[in-house]
Amino acid sequence: MTTISIPRSQPSLTTVLLASGFVLTLSMGVRHGFGFWLQPISQEYHWTRETFSMAIAIQNLMWGVFGPFAGMAADKLGTAKVIVLGAVLFALGLLWMALVNQPFAFIAGSGVLIGAALACTTFGAVSGIIGRTAPEAKRSWAFGMSSAASSFGQFFMMPVDQQLIQHAGWQNALYVLAALMLIVMLPMAWKLREPTRAVDTGPQQSTMEAVREAFSHKPFLLLLAGYFVCGFQLVFIGMNMPAYLKDKGIIDPSVAVIALSLIGLFNIFGSYGAGKLGGLFPKRYLLSSIYLSRSIVIALFVLAPISTYSVYVFAAAIGLLWLSTVPLTNGVIAGIFGLKYLSMLSGFVFFSHQLGSFIGAWLGGYMYTKNGNYDAVWVVVVGLGIFATLINLPINESAIAREQKLPLAA
């Protein structure tokens, strides 16, 4: 009997955006809601808050560490396989959080498992397939759509997480989310299967050659520095906003919850808008404008008299700028280096982002312990924004010139 092999077709851009959007919504949504488990887990096991906070800090760091490898695997093996691995790791990590009651094991296991899962189910893993599927004229817009999906996850999943804990208990809530990871992500991964890619006809590069090329190219190093600032700013604000508001006399916890939800809501529009504008204007100028705007918004928030109204205005304004750097940064990488190693190179840049996140989370707590307030860190946050504004301006977005490697004569 003769079997006929039907070649798999490339998924459409609509399919890619919808499937990756579901993955990003769930992955980023669950990740943003982990703070809801801090108190119940700490109280259940009589831990200090430092134990849970350290697990989240390690998780962020491991997300960055595994990012380049997840991107490399997505470029080589396909996005679908990486998302399947990420879904399994995420489910295992959530089960670990639910079942393990020893502090060191909790920190190590949940930090590594969920950090690796996030690397396999977020921007670095899906950027390659989006870049390969979207035509060049729509690429920046497509990256913006994926970033908006992650923002929707923050807006949508935070109340879901809170309701699950309230009605089912913190442990059962983790069981439900673990099951949801597999139920949602595995079918979405199936939708993201790609055909075997043909051998490139252009200049050939090995993985290590691509890494060396990127790290010897000044614009890539400038992107790394800018993304470090982005991670520092976002995690410091996200982690310390509730405590900062209490220090300033706003003791109603719902104000902080609404503010964080507003950040997620307005980031949907900010990410989409940044992706759209990235197809019309030089991305380096847009990136500089975002970092400058962040510094202005943060400075006004810290200097102005604080009230519930000012908190909500700040949340909406900073939300427009929150992840709007993502589509622009991925667009610059694709434009300079091409699509072959896009996921891997995006992973390296995101590692810089997560390194900034780790330091921002640590420095906020350290400076508060030392000074009794966040004043010095706010100055650092504003200053880093100005630094990022300046270093993005000279980025050359032109495609890198490579020599064509000709085959050896027989």
TAQUIPE-V506118 format. One line per field, one symbol per residue. phi: phi as a letter, one per 40 degrees, with the letter a starting at -180 (. if undefined). psi: psi as a letter, one per 40 degrees, with the letter a starting at -180 (. if undefined). A space follows every 10 residues. Layout:
# TAQUIPE-V506118
phi->???
psi->???
This chain:
# TAQUIPE-V506118
phi->.ccbcccccc cccccccccc ccccdccccc cccccccdcc ccccbfcccc ccccccccdc ccdcccdccc ccccccbhcd cccdcccccc ccccccccbc bcdccccccc cccccccccc bbddcccccc cccccdcbcc cccccccccc cccccccccc dccccccbgc cccccccccc dccccccccd cbcbcccccc ccdcbccccc ccccccbddc cccdcccdcd cdcccccccb ddccccdcgc cccccccccc ccdccccdcc cccccccccb bdcccccccc cccdcccccc ccccdcadcc cccccccccc bcbccccccc ccccccbgbd bccccccccc dcdccccccc cccdcccccc bgabdccccc ccccccdcdc cccccccccc cbcccccccc
psi->hhihhhhhih iidddddddd dddddddddd ddedddeddd ddddefiied dddddddddd dddddedddd ddddddeidd dddddddddd dddddddddh ehdddddddd ddddddddde eadddedddd dddhiddedd dddddddddd dddddddddd dddddddeid dddddddddd dddddddddd eehiihiihi eahiiidddd ddddeehddd dddddddddd ddddddddde dddddddeeg ehdddddddd dddddddddd dddddddded ihdddddddd dddddddddd dddihhiddd dddddddddd eceedddddd ddddddeaed fddddddddd dddddddddd dddddddddd eeiedddddd dddddddddd eddehheihi hihhhiiii.
